[in-house]
């Protein structure tokens, strides 16, 4: 149902694409009051972490 994480060297999804994937997890279940499955929760958290990295621009602090 959800796409695979990008492979190394592939382009990262944009924030808009990640938001769309997050929305699809919630709206694709048939009813908004139903809880996510364990697998869907794991995917949701993965997408949130990726969205955070994209929004921060993968900022790395200088040593």
C-alpha positions in Angstrom: 0.0 0.0 0.0 2.7 2.5 0.9 5.8 3.1 -1.2 9.2 1.8 -0.2 11.7 4.2 1.4 14.0 5.8 -1.1 17.1 3.8 -2.0 20.5 5.4 -1.3 21.3 7.8 -4.1 17.7 8.3 -5.1 15.9 11.6 -4.8 14.1 12.3 -1.6 10.4 13.0 -1.6 9.3 16.6 -1.0 7.4 17.7 2.0 4.3 17.8 0.0 4.7 14.2 -1.2 5.4 13.1 2.4 2.3 15.0 3.7 0.2 13.3 1.0 1.5 9.8 2.1 0.7 10.7 5.7 -2.8 11.8 4.8 -3.3 8.6 2.7 -2.5 6.5 5.8 -5.4 8.1 7.6 -7.9 8.4 4.8 -7.3 5.1 3.1 -8.6 3.1 6.1 -12.3 3.6 5.4 -13.2 5.6 8.5 -11.3 8.3 10.3 -12.1 7.0 13.8 -10.4 3.6 13.2 -7.0 3.3 14.8 -3.9 2.6 12.7 -2.5 -1.0 12.6 1.0 -1.6 14.1 2.4 -1.5 10.5 0.6 1.7 9.7 1.8 3.3 12.9 5.4 2.3 12.1 5.0 3.8 8.6 3.4 6.9 10.0 6.4 7.5 12.4 8.8 6.8 9.6 7.1 9.4 7.4 7.0 11.9 10.2 10.8 11.5 10.8 11.5 11.8 7.0 9.3 14.9 6.9 11.2 16.4 9.8 14.5 15.8 8.0 13.2 17.3 4.7 11.8 20.4 6.5 15.1 20.9 8.3 17.0 20.4 5.1 19.1 17.8 6.9 21.0 20.5 8.7 24.2 19.2 10.2 25.9 21.1 12.9 29.6 22.0 12.4 32.0 20.5 14.8 
